[in-house]
Structure formats: structure tokens, C-alpha cells
Amino acid sequence: MPVPVPELGSFNYVPETKEDLDWADLVTLDFSKYGTPEGKKELANELIEAVRKHGFFYVKNFNISQERVNRQFSIGKQFYEIPLEEKLKYVPDGLGRIGFSFASADNGAFNGYVPAGRRILDAASGLRDRVEIYNIPKFNGDFKHEHPAIIQQNLPEIEEFARSLHSEVLDPLHVLLAIALELPEDYFTNIHKYDVKSEDHLRYMKYSKYTPEENKKIGKLWVQGHSDLGSWTLLFRQPVAALQIKNNTTGEWKWVKPQDGTLTVNACDALSFLTAGYVKSTIHRVVSPPKDQEHVDRLGLLYFSRPHNDVKLATVQSPVLQREGFTQNDFEKSGNPVPTMEEWTFAKQKWQRTKNVIRGDPKFETAQILPGWQEKVYT
């Protein structure tokens, strides 16, 4: 049963855009089918089509009420209303801020508050990113939980919500993926157990608006195209249209439509490594919202799933992958050491956290972060 919760202010969603955008045609997995062997098989087929073709898909009927989701948005909204000086007390180690310049040292730590302004989006004007992040790690005893009051007083509810995402969404996805790859049903759940150390986290994320003139200077591109480093990213519906995905076949960018009562899910790098690229880690970006939403900030609620830290990201021995010829990932093909999930996580996080990078700098955008792996950024 849900834990007793403090009173929270209501969270009011802005109206959806009325513009006719080029929306991506994505698969929706209906988890109400999950309770039977036939339903699981149907969902497994739908899932593998989604992660092969698009990498993004929707999930509905996942047994978490909209009221509980709304409360998480309310917590996130109230967090971003506290003064900056208070939020800066919770910046991760190595990501310190001195005046208006970031400190140079960074060990890749990411739990806590990550301030806006790390990237220079337009060299001529000096415009920087306006993306703020607050990450909350697992509640399994491996991580400290020291938070601002608005987070701390709601921590039992946040923990229950995070654990529910595992039991109601992530565990079923892992079972369905195993079925699709003709592996034991518990194959992926066994390397994604909540009580084993991994760098999963719940995130409240705020994109503060730009003026129309500023948006022109940055090419209406808020966050360049990239892939996520873990297994799955769960994105809760919010109506400000800004997320776009890159079609794996045509290279075209399509808008992701907010769907009522759904989660938007994307497959990420770790699953791509574990399946030698059979599962696509989809490229996505964040752009300026359409004109009728350009005047509002965008608040995001996300969850990032990752394998256990000690999992080696080597290709799994799946009959499907072997039949289809997906037997080596990029590390294996190059003969370089295959990293553990922990090594991969902190290498990529450290790269992502690089400060004062000017957009378009090739030294950053194509950096080698591990032997055998060169990063890419997409416009």
C-alpha cells in the first residue's frame, strides 16, 4: 500500500500544442496483457520490433496511478523553486561551482544537483544551456541520501515510487526482452536487481525557456542528439513537446508525442552492447518547443535503469543473436577490454559532465572515452 504522504501543492500541466508536428509512429505495449503466457509472447514480439525499429516506445496499464505520478511532478516543481544557493549545497563531488565558472576536476559523480550552464551553445553570444538536474539514487543501502527539505520530507514516497518502477515496469520489460531473445525469463532481471548496487536513479529535470531571439541563436537546439548509457530510460508524460528521435533507417528527426496514461521508454547503450547492436540505443535530442509552448519551462520526470555495476558488457549467448549474426559488440570487435557497467557509466558520465565546452568542438564531440569507444554527437 502507498505510504502516508505529506500535503503537496497541485501540479498543473500546460495545454498540449495545437501545431501539426511530424510525430513518430511508435509502438504501445499494453501491460494488461502481461498476465498470460500468450500475452507475454505477444508483448515480447511487439517489444523487439520497437527496439529494433525505433528504440522508443510507449507503455500503458503499468499499475502506477496518475495521482502518484502527479505528486512526483509536484515534488520536482517545488525543488526547482528553492533558491539556487540552497540547491548548490547538493552538487556532486567533483562538480563544484566557483562563482560563474565550474571547477575543472570531475570524477563522473552524478547523484544530487547538477546546475545549468555547463555548455556554451552559442560562442558569439555566450549563451549557455539552461538544463538543471536532480538525481536520486537507489534506496538499497549503497548510497547516501542527503537532500533538501522538499526531497527529504517526501523520501519514503519517492522510494516507494522508484521501487514500483522496478516491479511494475522494468522487471516486465526485462522478462519480455529475454523471451524475445530466447533466453531464460529471468536472464535480464538477474542483472537488474534493485537490491544489488547499480547506478540507477530517479531524476527531476528542468529545461528553462529561451526567448525567441535566443532560440534563433542556438538553432532551436537545446540538447544535441545523443544516446543514454544504461538499459532503459523511463520518461513520464508531460505535455511540452520538445523531444525528438532520429529514425534508424532514414535519419529523419521525428517528434515524440505525449500520450495520456503512458510512459515513454527508450532502449540504451548497455542493452545495445549486451546484444551486439541488435537492440538499438536510439539517438534523441531536445529542441525548442513549438510557438504555442515556447513561453513555458519544461519539467521532466525520468528514471534511468542500469545493470549491476559488476556486469561485464559482453554480448549475451542468445540463440536469436547467433542466428541473426549479432555476436560481437564494438569492444569485442576491436579487441579492446570489454568494460563493466561501472567502468562504462563513469567514463561516459565524466565525458558528459565536461564543463565550458563550446558546441561544435570536435575534440569533445568525438572524444575517445574508453579504448575502443569514440563518442558521437548528433545535430
Salt bridges, closest charged atoms under 4 A:
GLU16 OE2 - ARG237 NH2 2.59
ASP22 OD2 - LYS254 NZ 3.15
GLU42 OE2 - LYS33 NZ 2.77
GLU46 OE2 - LYS33 NZ 3.67
GLU81 OE2 - LYS77 NZ 2.67
GLU86 OE1 - LYS89 NZ 2.88
ASP106 OD2 - LYS355 NZ 3.46
GLU132 OE1 - LYS87 NZ 3.05
GLU157 OE2 - ARG71 NE 2.58
GLU159 OE2 - ARG163 NE 3.03
GLU160 OE1 - ARG68 NH2 3.68
GLU182 OE2 - ARG323 NH2 2.76
GLU185 OE1 - LYS40 NZ 3.45
ASP195 OD1 - ARG163 NH1 3.63
ASP200 OD2 - HIS166 NE2 3.14
GLU214 OE2 - ARG130 NH2 2.94
ASP228 OD1 - HIS226 NE2 3.69
ASP228 OD1 - HIS284 NE2 3.26
ASP260 OD1 - ARG237 NE 2.87
ASP269 OD2 - LYS348 NZ 2.77
ASP297 OD2 - LYS206 NZ 3.76
ASP297 OD1 - LYS209 NZ 3.61
GLU375 OE2 - LYS348 NZ 3.54
